[in-house]
Amino acid sequence: MVGREWEVEVGPVAHGGHCVARTPEGRVLFVRHTLPGERVIARVTEGHEKSRFLRADAVEILEASKDRVTAPCPYAGPGRCGGCDWQHAKPGAQRRFKGEVLAEQLSRLAGMTPEDARWDGTVEPAPGDKLPAGEVPAWRSRVQYAVDAEGRAGLRRHRSHEVEPIDRCLIAAEGVSELGVERHEWPDIASVEAIAATGSGDRQVILTPRPGGRLPLVELDRPVSVQRAEERDGSVHRVHGRPYVRERADDRTWRVSGGGFWQVHTRAPEVLVDAVMRGLLPRKGETALDLYCGVGLFAGALADRMGETGAVLGIESSARAVRDARQNLADFERVRVEQGKVEVVLPRTGITEADLVVLDPPRAGAGRKVVEMIAGLGPRRIAYIACDPAALARDLATFRDLGYRPRFTRAFDLFPMTHHLECVAILEPAAKGS
């Protein structure tokens, strides 16, 4: 059914950067590049007669929403770059849509209202991101460029391997843009990841060659370190310069090697540490767990606030991140970092109780097994950081079944122009204050 068109009235926003509409026959359409309440011509981009739903693009706007703006990015729109979902929406409307999605996911997957989640219904912008309509915050400190057959750098089209060559990405942080990746040719290269550390001048590119391809001589517009990534196993090898970048957050410097995980919004680490620490209120001498700890950001924040008598255990599956975390936290004598999956390592530690738990799981969430382990430790407070509202809702429902309820939940717009958001839920035993 690809290419078929209907005139439709657009319904509510849905999780995934699109809105819901129905064909005259009642079939569900997930339509991108539109806004709730609009009347548009929707062209099917994916689906067949037996599909449960069809995906479509709004290729003509017949009646526009008051929340619509002309997309600032020339590469946004049907069939173009798939990186941003809401270039055509006012910034305030974007945050409102994200709030509606979070509320819908909490209701559908957890049976919770915003009041149940102790969430005020708002999605907070990061400091400095509250800009007028038509302006785009340059927030993304790491950009993964795909390279087409002619060696031109660009970004993937939506749900496609096709590359949209670009001259500049508007959401890229200044440190990324100044490298000029898009202005250079990349023969034999499949992808280029550009990294601009926050709080230091470190700049890095990670090149993934095509099968049998050779690395080019890298001469960008600013000095960079260079690493080579292997597509077959994900390993990263130093070519030139430091094999890591130095990030600054919570008054400390953090080593992040080989393109390892670090929040991509330039201000996200500070925003999230502040929200988590305000929620947990660590006390001197307490014990804490930092699960899915990455390079140790939250473990370090906890250790700093709990003093010399406090103890923190971090668990992380990436061996590279564990090496970084151990170095980053070497000055804390009572911090230990173990490598492996949380559900495997945590039972082996012999820990039977903890005062505080921080968990920042991957997009899929923590899952029932891990949630049961955490609840079994009886922490007085838990901080759950979630980048997917569906996973958050599922895990909050499990915590509720095990006797934990939200003390408060906050939502942050740390991915402007996209449908993504970040949430922090602080949980405590339901008996407290109930």
C-alpha positions as CSV (number, residue, x, y, z in Angstrom):
1,M,0.0,0.0,0.0
2,V,3.0,2.3,-0.1
3,G,2.3,5.5,-2.0
4,R,-1.5,5.4,-1.4
5,E,-2.9,8.7,-0.2
6,W,-5.9,9.8,1.9
7,E,-7.2,13.1,3.2
8,V,-7.5,12.6,6.9
9,E,-8.1,14.5,10.1
10,V,-5.2,14.1,12.5
11,G,-5.9,12.8,16.1
12,P,-3.6,12.7,19.2
13,V,0.1,12.4,19.3
14,A,1.4,8.9,19.9
15,H,4.7,7.5,21.3
16,G,7.2,7.5,18.5
17,G,7.1,11.0,16.9
18,H,3.9,10.7,15.0
19,C,0.2,11.3,15.3
20,V,-2.7,8.9,15.0
21,A,-5.3,9.2,12.1
22,R,-7.7,6.9,10.4
23,T,-8.4,6.2,6.8
24,P,-12.1,6.6,5.6
25,E,-12.3,2.8,6.0
26,G,-11.2,3.0,9.6
27,R,-7.6,1.8,9.2
28,V,-5.1,3.2,11.7
29,L,-2.4,5.5,10.3
30,F,0.7,6.6,12.2
31,V,1.4,10.0,10.4
32,R,4.7,11.9,10.7
33,H,5.2,15.6,9.9
34,T,1.8,16.6,11.2
35,L,0.2,17.9,14.4
36,P,-3.0,17.0,16.3
37,G,-6.1,18.7,14.9
38,E,-4.7,19.2,11.4
39,R,-6.3,18.1,8.1
40,V,-3.6,16.7,5.8
41,I,-3.0,14.5,2.8
42,A,-1.3,11.4,4.2
43,R,0.8,9.2,1.9
44,V,1.6,5.7,3.1
45,T,5.3,4.9,3.5
46,E,5.1,1.5,5.1
47,G,2.5,-1.3,5.3
48,H,0.3,-3.7,3.3
49,E,-3.3,-4.9,3.2
50,K,-2.8,-7.2,6.2
51,S,-0.9,-4.8,8.4
52,R,-2.4,-3.9,11.8
53,F,-1.5,-0.3,11.1
54,L,0.1,1.8,8.3
55,R,2.8,4.4,8.5
56,A,2.5,7.6,6.5
57,D,3.8,11.1,6.0
58,A,1.8,14.2,5.8
59,V,2.7,15.4,2.3
60,E,0.2,18.4,2.1
61,I,-1.2,20.5,5.0
62,L,-4.8,21.4,4.2
63,E,-5.6,22.9,7.7
64,A,-2.7,23.8,9.9
65,S,-2.5,23.8,13.7
66,K,-1.7,27.0,15.5
67,D,1.3,25.0,16.9
68,R,2.9,24.6,13.5
69,V,6.0,26.6,12.4
70,T,8.1,26.4,9.3
71,A,10.8,23.8,10.0
72,P,14.1,25.6,10.7
73,C,16.1,22.7,9.3
74,P,16.1,22.5,5.4
75,Y,16.6,18.7,5.7
76,A,13.4,18.1,7.8
77,G,10.2,16.8,6.1
78,P,8.7,13.8,4.3
79,G,11.4,11.5,2.9
80,R,14.2,13.6,4.3
81,C,16.4,13.3,7.5
82,G,14.9,11.1,10.1
83,G,16.8,12.5,13.1
84,C,14.1,15.0,14.3
85,D,10.4,14.5,14.7
86,W,9.1,17.9,15.7
87,Q,11.0,20.5,13.7
88,H,7.6,21.7,12.5
89,A,6.2,22.3,16.0
90,K,6.7,25.2,18.4
91,P,9.0,24.4,21.3
92,G,6.3,24.7,23.9
93,A,4.0,22.4,21.9
94,Q,6.8,19.8,21.6
95,R,7.1,19.7,25.4
96,R,3.3,19.5,25.7
97,F,3.1,16.6,23.2
98,K,5.8,14.7,25.2
99,G,3.9,15.2,28.4
100,E,0.7,13.8,26.7
101,V,2.7,10.8,25.6
102,L,4.1,10.2,29.1
103,A,0.6,10.5,30.6
104,E,-0.8,8.1,28.1
105,Q,1.9,5.5,28.7
106,L,1.5,5.8,32.5
107,S,-2.2,5.3,32.1
108,R,-2.1,2.4,29.6
109,L,0.8,0.4,30.9
110,A,0.7,1.2,34.7
111,G,-2.8,2.3,35.3
112,M,-1.4,5.4,36.9
113,T,-2.5,9.1,36.7
114,P,0.0,11.9,36.8
115,E,-1.2,12.4,40.4
116,D,-0.4,8.7,41.2
117,A,3.1,9.3,39.7
118,R,3.5,12.5,41.7
119,W,4.2,14.3,38.4
120,D,2.9,17.8,37.8
121,G,2.3,17.1,34.1
122,T,5.1,19.4,32.8
123,V,8.1,18.6,30.7
124,E,11.0,20.9,31.7
125,P,13.4,22.4,29.2
126,A,17.1,22.2,30.0
127,P,18.7,25.5,31.0
128,G,19.2,27.6,28.0
129,D,17.0,25.6,25.7
130,K,13.8,27.7,26.1
131,L,14.0,29.5,22.7
132,P,11.5,31.3,20.5
133,A,9.6,29.4,17.8
134,G,11.8,28.9,14.8
135,E,15.0,28.7,16.8
136,V,16.8,25.4,17.5
137,P,19.0,24.7,20.5
138,A,22.4,23.2,19.6
139,W,22.4,20.6,22.2
140,R,23.8,17.3,20.8
141,S,27.4,16.7,21.8
142,R,27.6,13.4,19.9
143,V,26.5,13.0,16.3
144,Q,26.6,9.7,14.3
145,Y,26.9,10.5,10.6
146,A,26.2,7.9,8.0
147,V,28.3,8.1,4.8
148,D,26.8,7.4,1.3
149,A,28.4,5.6,-1.6
150,E,30.0,8.9,-2.8
151,G,31.7,9.5,0.5
152,R,29.3,12.3,1.6
153,A,28.4,12.5,5.3
154,G,24.8,12.8,6.3
155,L,22.0,11.4,8.4
156,R,19.7,8.4,7.9
157,R,16.2,8.9,6.6
158,H,13.4,7.7,8.8
159,R,13.3,3.9,9.2
160,S,15.7,3.6,6.3
161,H,19.4,2.9,5.5
162,E,19.4,5.6,2.9
163,V,21.6,8.6,3.7
164,E,20.4,12.3,3.5
165,P,23.6,14.3,2.8
166,I,23.6,17.5,4.8
167,D,25.7,20.7,5.1
168,R,25.0,21.1,8.8
169,C,22.9,19.6,11.6
170,L,21.1,22.3,13.6
171,I,20.8,20.3,16.8
172,A,24.6,19.5,16.8
173,A,26.5,21.3,19.6
174,E,28.9,24.0,18.5
175,G,31.9,21.7,19.3
176,V,30.6,19.2,16.8
177,S,29.6,21.6,14.1
178,E,33.0,23.3,14.1
179,L,34.7,20.1,13.1
180,G,33.2,20.4,9.7
181,V,32.5,16.6,9.2
182,E,29.9,17.4,6.6
183,R,32.3,19.5,4.5
184,H,34.8,16.6,4.1
185,E,34.8,13.5,1.9
186,W,34.9,10.1,3.6
187,P,35.9,7.4,1.0
188,D,35.8,3.8,2.3
189,I,34.0,4.9,5.5
190,A,30.5,3.7,6.5
191,S,30.0,6.1,9.5
192,V,31.7,8.9,11.4
193,E,30.8,9.6,15.0
194,A,31.8,13.1,16.1
195,I,32.2,13.9,19.8
196,A,32.6,17.2,21.4
197,A,33.2,16.9,25.2
198,T,31.5,19.4,27.5
199,G,33.8,21.3,29.8
200,S,37.0,20.5,28.0
201,G,38.4,21.1,24.5
202,D,38.5,17.4,23.7
203,R,37.2,16.5,20.2
204,Q,37.1,13.0,18.8
205,V,35.9,11.2,15.7
206,I,35.3,7.4,15.5
207,L,35.5,6.0,12.0
208,T,33.8,2.8,11.0
209,P,35.3,1.6,7.6
210,R,33.4,-0.3,5.0
211,P,34.4,-4.0,4.6
212,G,37.9,-3.9,3.2
213,G,38.1,-0.1,3.4
214,R,41.1,1.9,4.6
215,L,41.1,4.8,6.9
216,P,41.6,8.2,5.2
217,L,44.0,10.8,6.5
218,V,41.7,12.8,8.8
219,E,42.1,16.6,8.5
220,L,39.2,18.4,10.0
221,D,38.6,22.0,10.8
222,R,39.7,21.5,14.4
223,P,42.2,19.2,16.1
224,V,40.7,15.8,16.9
225,S,41.7,12.4,18.2
226,V,40.8,9.6,15.9
227,Q,39.6,6.0,16.6
228,R,38.6,3.1,14.4
229,A,35.5,1.0,15.2
230,E,35.1,-2.5,13.9
231,E,31.5,-3.2,12.7
232,R,31.7,-6.9,13.3
233,D,32.4,-6.8,17.0
234,G,32.0,-3.2,18.2
235,S,35.6,-2.9,19.3
236,V,37.3,0.5,19.1
237,H,41.0,1.1,18.5
238,R,43.1,4.2,18.9
239,V,44.6,5.7,15.7
240,H,45.7,9.1,16.8
241,G,45.5,11.1,20.0
242,R,43.8,10.2,23.3
243,P,41.5,7.2,23.3
244,Y,39.0,9.0,25.5
245,V,37.4,12.4,26.0
246,R,37.2,14.3,29.3
247,E,33.7,15.4,30.3
248,R,32.9,17.8,33.2
249,A,29.9,17.3,35.4
250,D,29.2,17.7,39.2
251,D,32.5,19.5,39.7
252,R,34.5,16.5,38.5
253,T,36.2,15.4,35.3
254,W,35.0,12.1,33.8
255,R,37.0,10.0,31.3
256,V,34.8,8.4,28.6
257,S,36.6,6.0,26.3
258,G,35.8,4.8,22.8
259,G,32.5,6.5,22.3
260,G,31.2,5.0,25.5
261,F,27.8,6.1,27.0
262,W,27.5,9.7,28.1
263,Q,24.4,11.8,28.0
264,V,24.3,13.5,24.6
265,H,22.7,16.8,25.7
266,T,25.4,19.1,26.8
267,R,23.6,20.0,30.1
268,A,21.9,16.6,30.7
269,P,24.5,15.2,33.2
270,E,24.2,18.3,35.5
271,V,20.3,18.3,35.2
272,L,20.0,14.6,36.0
273,V,22.5,14.6,38.9
274,D,20.8,17.5,40.4
275,A,17.3,15.9,40.1
276,V,18.6,12.5,41.5
277,M,20.5,14.0,44.4
278,R,17.6,16.3,45.4
279,G,15.3,13.2,45.4
280,L,17.6,10.8,47.2
281,L,19.0,13.3,49.8
282,P,22.0,11.0,50.6
283,R,23.2,10.9,54.2
284,K,26.7,10.5,55.6
285,G,27.6,6.8,56.1
286,E,24.8,5.3,53.9
287,T,25.2,2.5,51.4
288,A,24.1,2.8,47.8
289,L,23.9,1.0,44.5
290,D,24.4,2.5,41.1
291,L,23.0,0.0,38.6
292,Y,23.9,0.4,34.9
293,C,26.5,2.9,36.2
294,G,28.3,3.6,32.9
295,V,31.5,5.6,33.7
296,G,30.4,6.3,37.3
297,L,28.5,9.7,37.2
298,F,25.9,8.9,39.8
299,A,28.2,6.6,41.8
300,G,30.6,9.6,42.2
301,A,27.9,12.0,43.1
302,L,26.6,9.6,45.8
303,A,30.1,8.9,47.2
304,D,30.9,12.6,47.3
305,R,27.7,13.3,49.4
306,M,27.9,10.3,51.6
307,G,31.4,11.0,52.9
308,E,34.2,8.7,53.9
309,T,32.0,6.3,55.8
310,G,29.5,5.9,52.9
311,A,29.9,3.0,50.5
312,V,28.8,2.6,46.8
313,L,28.7,-0.4,44.5
314,G,28.4,0.2,40.8
315,I,27.4,-2.4,38.3
316,E,27.9,-2.0,34.5
317,S,28.0,-4.5,31.6
318,S,30.5,-2.7,29.4
319,A,34.1,-3.6,30.2
320,R,35.3,-0.4,28.7
321,A,33.0,1.7,30.8
322,V,34.0,-0.2,33.9
323,R,37.7,0.6,33.3
324,D,36.8,4.3,33.0
325,A,34.6,4.2,36.1
326,R,37.3,2.6,38.2
327,Q,39.7,5.3,37.1
328,N,37.1,8.1,37.5
329,L,36.3,7.0,41.0
330,A,39.8,5.9,42.2
331,D,39.9,8.6,44.8
332,F,36.9,7.2,46.6
333,E,38.1,4.3,48.8
334,R,34.7,2.9,49.5
335,V,33.4,2.8,45.9
336,R,33.6,-0.5,44.0
337,V,32.6,-1.2,40.4
338,E,31.8,-4.6,39.1
339,Q,31.4,-5.7,35.5
340,G,28.5,-7.7,34.2
341,K,24.8,-7.8,33.8
342,V,22.9,-6.4,36.8
343,E,20.7,-9.5,37.2
344,V,23.8,-11.7,37.3
345,V,26.2,-9.7,39.3
346,L,23.9,-8.3,42.0
347,P,23.0,-11.7,43.6
348,R,26.7,-12.7,43.6
349,T,27.7,-9.7,45.7
350,G,26.0,-11.1,48.8
351,I,24.4,-7.7,49.4
352,T,21.1,-8.1,51.3
353,E,20.2,-4.4,52.0
354,A,21.0,-0.9,50.7
355,D,19.9,2.5,51.7
356,L,19.7,4.0,48.2
357,V,19.6,2.7,44.7
358,V,20.1,4.5,41.4
359,L,19.2,2.7,38.2
360,D,19.6,4.1,34.7
361,P,18.8,1.1,32.5
362,P,18.9,0.9,28.7
363,R,15.8,1.9,26.7
364,A,14.1,-1.4,27.3
365,G,14.0,-0.7,31.0
366,A,15.1,-2.7,34.1
367,G,12.5,-5.5,33.9
368,R,10.7,-7.5,36.6
369,K,13.7,-9.6,37.7
370,V,15.9,-6.6,38.4
371,V,13.0,-4.6,40.0
372,E,12.3,-7.6,42.3
373,M,16.0,-7.7,43.4
374,I,16.0,-4.0,44.1
375,A,12.8,-4.0,46.1
376,G,14.1,-7.0,48.1
377,L,17.0,-4.9,49.4
378,G,14.6,-2.5,51.2
379,P,16.1,0.8,50.1
380,R,14.6,3.9,51.7
381,R,14.7,5.6,48.3
382,I,15.2,4.6,44.7
383,A,16.0,6.9,41.8
384,Y,14.9,5.6,38.4
385,I,16.2,7.4,35.3
386,A,14.3,6.5,32.1
387,C,14.7,7.5,28.5
388,D,11.6,5.7,27.4
389,P,8.2,6.4,28.9
390,A,6.8,2.9,28.1
391,A,9.7,1.2,30.0
392,L,9.2,3.6,32.9
393,A,5.5,2.9,33.1
394,R,6.1,-0.9,33.1
395,D,8.7,-0.8,35.7
396,L,6.8,1.6,37.9
397,A,3.9,-0.8,37.8
398,T,6.2,-3.6,39.0
399,F,7.6,-1.4,41.8
400,R,4.1,-0.6,42.9
401,D,3.2,-4.3,43.1
402,L,6.3,-4.7,45.3
403,G,5.4,-1.9,47.7
404,Y,7.1,1.2,46.3
405,R,5.4,4.3,45.1
406,P,6.7,7.5,43.5
407,R,7.6,10.3,45.8
408,F,7.9,12.5,42.8
409,T,8.5,12.2,39.0
410,R,10.0,14.8,36.8
411,A,10.2,14.9,33.0
412,F,12.9,16.7,31.1
413,D,13.1,17.7,27.4
414,L,16.8,16.6,26.9
415,F,16.2,15.8,23.2
416,P,14.6,18.9,21.7
417,M,13.1,18.5,18.2
418,T,12.8,14.7,18.7
419,H,10.1,12.7,20.4
420,H,12.4,11.5,23.1
421,L,12.4,12.7,26.7
422,E,14.1,11.8,30.0
423,C,12.4,11.1,33.3
424,V,13.5,10.8,36.9
425,A,11.2,9.0,39.3
426,I,12.1,9.0,43.0
427,L,10.5,6.0,44.7
428,E,10.0,5.1,48.4
429,P,8.2,2.5,50.4
430,A,4.4,3.0,50.0
431,A,3.8,3.0,53.8
432,K,5.7,6.3,54.1
433,G,3.5,9.2,54.1
434,S,0.5,7.2,52.9
